[in-house]
Amino acid sequence: MLVAISGTPGTGKTSVSKILEQKGFDIVDLNKLAIEKGFIIGVDEKRGSNIIDVNMLNKHIEKNYTKKDAVFVEGHLSHLLKNMDKVVLLRCHPSVLKKRLAKKSWNDRKIKENTDAESLDVILCESVEIHPRKNIFEIDTTDKTVDQVVSCVLEIVENKFKPMKKYNIGYIDWSEEILKDF
């Protein structure tokens, strides 16, 4: 089973994935994989980021990582992979996300772009366009430690990825934050 761990940068994907890996789960670092396998097709000069060939990633993941046990595919593009069986979206209130990204020394423009994306549910909307709603789970990481978020992911796994009301999509709504000046 292929499980995307996605979310806006700064929501906790990498930290959660490291702990899941320590607990014995297979983790695929999508960004690292894209670089290693040459799936970078250009550079977005405006954003200062790589442009990744999602179709090539999709084919590679399908060919090399499909197995019965859960394989977590971590990265803010993982929800775009059509072969994901389940999608776990990590979310964070935009004001807290701003602080997290500032701690990473991100510039103001990139911070604003990402907090706006989080406010507008961009990754959730992209996920719903590709995956059935019942296969998408949302976890609010705003006031949780990394260990608490990992516990939420493990609860979803232990429940065999059946829909759970507390992780259903649509309950997290920060759309009014877009109108605020952080």
Residue pairs with C-beta under 8 A, 6 or more apart in sequence:
1 67
1 68
1 69
1 70
1 71
1 85
1 86
1 161
2 61
2 65
2 66
2 71
2 73
2 81
2 83
2 84
2 85
2 86
3 70
3 71
3 72
3 73
3 84
3 85
3 86
3 87
3 88
3 161
4 72
4 73
4 78
4 79
4 81
4 84
4 86
4 87
4 88
5 13
5 16
5 17
5 72
5 73
5 74
5 75
5 78
5 88
5 90
5 153
6 13
6 75
6 76
6 77
6 78
6 79
6 87
6 88
6 89
6 90
6 123
6 127
7 13
7 76
7 89
7 90
7 91
7 92
7 123
7 141
8 76
8 91
8 92
8 97
8 114
8 117
8 118
8 122
8 123
9 76
9 101
9 114
10 92
10 97
10 100
10 101
10 104
10 114
11 90
11 91
11 92
11 97
11 118
11 141
12 90
12 92
12 141
12 146
12 149
13 74
13 75
13 76
13 90
14 29
14 74
15 146
15 149
16 74
16 90
16 146
16 149
16 150
16 153
17 27
17 29
17 72
17 74
18 27
19 146
19 147
19 150
20 27
20 72
20 150
20 153
21 27
23 150
23 154
25 70
25 71
25 72
26 65
26 67
26 69
26 70
26 71
26 72
27 71
27 72
27 74
28 61
28 65
28 71
28 72
28 73
28 74
29 74
29 75
30 52
30 57
30 73
30 74
30 75
30 77
30 78
31 50
31 52
31 75
33 39
33 57
33 60
34 40
34 50
34 52
34 53
34 57
35 50
37 56
37 60
39 52
39 53
39 56
39 57
39 60
40 50
40 51
40 52
40 53
41 51
41 52
41 53
42 50
42 51
43 49
43 50
43 51
44 50
44 51
47 110
47 113
48 110
52 77
54 77
54 80
54 81
57 77
57 81
58 81
58 82
58 83
61 73
61 81
61 83
62 83
65 71
65 73
66 83
70 157
73 81
73 84
76 123
78 84
78 87
79 87
79 89
79 123
79 126
79 127
79 130
79 131
80 126
80 130
82 130
84 131
84 135
85 135
85 161
86 135
86 136
86 137
86 161
87 127
87 131
87 135
87 136
87 137
88 137
88 139
88 153
88 156
89 123
89 124
89 127
89 136
89 137
89 138
89 139
89 169
90 139
90 141
90 149
91 118
91 124
91 138
91 139
91 140
91 141
91 142
91 172
92 100
92 118
92 140
92 141
92 142
93 140
93 142
93 174
93 177
94 115
94 116
94 118
94 119
94 174
94 177
94 182
95 115
95 177
95 182
96 142
97 114
97 115
97 118
98 111
98 115
98 182
101 110
101 111
101 114
101 115
102 111
106 114
112 182
115 177
115 182
116 178
117 123
118 174
119 174
119 175
119 177
119 178
120 175
120 178
121 172
121 173
121 174
121 175
124 136
124 138
124 169
124 172
127 136
127 169
128 136
128 169
133 169
134 163
135 161
136 169
137 156
137 161
137 164
137 167
137 168
137 169
138 167
138 168
138 169
138 171
138 172
139 149
139 152
139 153
139 167
140 172
141 149
144 152
152 167
155 164
156 164
156 167
